[in-house]
Amino acid sequence: MSPWNILLHALKEKAPFGPWILAVTALAAAAAVIKGFWTRLEWGLFGAVGVLAVILLLLAAASLLRPETGPARRFAGYLLLFFTVLAFMVGSGLALTSFFFGWPLELRPAIPPKPAPIGKPCAPSKELCNGTDDDCDGQVDEGTMRRFYRDQDGDSFGDPKSSLLACGRPRGYVENDNDCCDQDKEAKPGQTSFSARTNRCGSSDWDCDGSATKRWVDRQGGCYRNGNDCRAHEGWVGDVPKCGIEQKWLDDCDTVAVKLSFPPRIGECNDKVAKREESWRVQECR
């Protein structure tokens, strides 16, 4: 019986949903490791080492849970399995949350000052952005660091609510804070496309100009005659709807023949008599 079959049997014995919990946790850990490598190499390596440690602990628990082992060793195996899965769940959840949503601990790591060597006086010089107190005033890199804004969705526009100070641009950050929804790469300044849905931040402002711009703002002008033709001033039937709301739209008008008229007329073309062609349309915004 393989170690993994032993573990799955033990999980099913104590918790019916245990194998599913372990599978979901493994997927979360894999996503966290991939995101870690994508964000910063050392984060990915740290996550991979953690997953390797969990695998080794699970194998150790499987060796204690073999059918031929005694009650004491099996009890120790159950304890090791329980705490390993619990630590695996907590670690994967925290890592995934940190990598995708960001925590203050990762956003601005402290840069400890480099004190002058003992017995060697500090020689003041121009302050540079190098993690050293160059001008000997007890502060490090003051006035030399630049502010960068997180670009989570990768659209080259930063989130004004998430920033850090650094000497150079960190990976995943940009110098501007013009993004209005850093969770949706389609919501960005200069967006020209309209959409009937809201972005991932729940807003219809897709071009980040501070307001939702409606695509169609004309109200119906009614039917009118143009020679022998009956035409329509296209527009919404009623008030202009809000973004994402479906409403009737006046497309065209056709004449209606009038039999009892003197002298005979080609056909009526007005809002009361003309044949109106209407369709349903959803208001789009950007």
N, C-alpha and C positions, 0 to 999 in steps of 0.2 A: 504494500500500500504506500503510495507516494506521500511525501510530506504535505503537499497541498490538499490531497484528498483527506488526510488526517485533520487538517485545519478546518476544512469545510464541514466535515462530519461533526467536529467539536462545536463549531459555531451553530450549526443547525440544532444540535442537542441542547444547547443552553439558550439560544435566541433564534427563533425561526427566520427572522429577517437579517440575521448576522451576515450571511454571504452577500446579500444585496448591499448592506451598509459598507462592507469591505470593498465591493466593486465600485460603488459610487465614490468612496474615498480615494481609491486608486486612480480613478479618472480625474478627480480634483487635483491630486498630487501631480499627475502627468501634465495637466494644464498649467499648474503653478511652476513646474520645472521649465517647461517650454517658454512660458512668459518670462521667467527669470533669465534664461539665456538670451532672450530677445531684448530684454531691458538692460541687463548688465551681466557680464560674464561671471563675476564672482558670485552673484546671486544664484545663477543657474547651477554652478558647481556646488554651492552650499546645499541647494535643494536636492541635487542628485546624491550627495553624500548622505543626506537625511533619509532618502528613500532606500538607499543601500543598507543603512543601519536597521531600518524597519524590516527589510527582507531577512537579514541575519537573525533578528530577534524572533521573527515568525518561524524560521527554520528551527531555532532552538526550542521554541514552544512545541513544535511538531515532534521533536525528538522526545520530549517529556510526555507527550500524550499518546505514545504508541500503546497498542493494546496489551503488550507484555509487561509494561511498567507497573509499578506498585501504586497504591492509592496516594501516598505522599507525593510521589513524583508527578502523578497526574494532576493533583491539586495545584502544585507549583506551576505546571504547564498551563492550567486554566488561568491562574493569576497573571502569568506572563503574557498570555494571549490577550486577556482583557485589557491590561494596561497598555500593551503595544498598540492595539487597535484604537483605544481611546486617544493616546498620544498622536497616532497617525491622523485621526480625524481632526483634532484640534490644530495640529501643525499645518496640515494641508489647507484647512479653512482660513487660518490666519495668513498664510503665505499667499493664497489666492486673492483674499481681500486686499492685502497690501499691494500686490503687483497690479491689480486692476483698478483700484480706487485711490491708492496712495495714502500714506500715513505721514504725519509730521516727522516721525523718526527717520523716514527714508528721504524726505524732501529736502531737509537742510541739515546734513551732518555737521556736527561741531568741528571746527578747525582749531585745535589747541595751538597756542602761541609757542614759538621756538625760543626759549630763553637764551640769552647770551652765555657763552661758556664761562664756567667759574674761573675767576681770576683774570678775565679778559673784559675790559669795559666795552659798553655798547657804543659804537660809532654811528651817530645819526646820519642817515642818507635818505634819499627820496623813497617814499613808501611805494612798494611794488606789490602786485597781486601774486604773492608766492607763499603765503602761509607763515611769513616771518615779520616780526616787528622791526621794520627797517629804520623808522625814524625815532625809535626808542621812547615812545610815549605810552607804552603799556598796552597798546591796541594793535590788532593784526589786520592788515589789508583794508584799513578804514579808508573810505572814499575811492577805492580802486575796483571794488567788485561790481559786477553788473547784475541786473535782475532779469531772470528768465522765467517764462511762463509755460506751464505744462501743456503739451499737445497730445492728449490721450488718443484722439481719433485720427491723428496723422494727416490733417488737412492743411498744415503749415500755419495755423492760427492758434494762439494760446488762450488758455482759460484765465481770465483776470482774477479768479478766486483762488488760484493755486500757483504759487511762484516760489522761487528761491534765489539767493544771491550766490554767485560763483564767479571765478576768474574766467572760465571758458564755458561755452554752451554745453550743458550735459545732454546726453542722448535722451530724446523724448521731450525736449524743451525747445522753445523758440523765443525770440526777442520781443514779439508783439503780443498784445492781450486783446485781440480783436474778435475772438470767437465768442459766439453767444450760446453755443451748445456743444461742449467738448466731448459729448457722448455720441454725436452724429456727424460724420464727415461731410454729409451733404449740406448741413447747415453751416454756412460760412459767408464772409463778405464777398460780394461780387456774384453770388448765385443768381442765375438768370432763369432757371427752370421753376415752373409753378407746380404745386402739389395740392391734392385735396386732403391729404392726411397731415397730422402734426408730426414734428420731429420727436426724437427720443426724450426731449426735455418737456414735451407737452405743449409746444408753442408752434404757431403757424408762421413765425418770422424766420424764413429760410435764408434771407440775405443779410441778416444781422444789422439791419438799419434802425432797429428799435421799434418797429411796428410791422404788422402783417399787411402786405400790399395785395389787394384783391385783383384778380385777372380781368374779370368782367364787372364793370360798374354801371353799365347803361341800363336804364329802365325802358320798358317798351314805349314806343312813340305812337303805336297804333298803325292802322292801315291807311294808305293814301293811293290816289290814282296818278299814274304816269303814262299819259296817252291812253292807249287801250289796255294797259297793264295795271294790275292791282298789286302793289308792293307793300312791304312792311318796314317800319322802323324797328329793327331787331332789338331785343332787350328782355330783361326779366319781367315776368308777369307778377306785378306787385313790387314790394320793396326789394332792394338789393340784399341777397342773403349773406349770412356770415360764412367764414371759411369752413369748407367741408359740408355745407348744408345743400341738399338737393332741392331744386325748385323748378317750376316751369319756365320755359324760355320761348319767346315768340320768334319763329323762324321765317314765316312767309304768310302772305295773304292772297286769296283768290277771289275773283268777282263772283257774285251771286246774281243770276238772271232774275229780273223782275218782270213778271208776265203782265200784271195789271198796272200799266203805266201809260200815260199819254202826254207827250209823244213817246214812242217806244224808246227804251234806254238799253245800252249794251249790257249793263249789269251794275249793281251797287257795289261800292268799295268804301266802306267806312267801318268803324269799330263795332257798330251794332248789326250790320247786315253782312259784311264780308266774311268769307270762310277763312278762319284762322288756322294756321299750321303751327302747332306748339310741340315741344319736346321737353324731356326732363334733362336737366344739366346740374352738375355738382360744382359749386364755387371753388375755385382753386386760388391759392395764395402763395406768396414767397416773402 
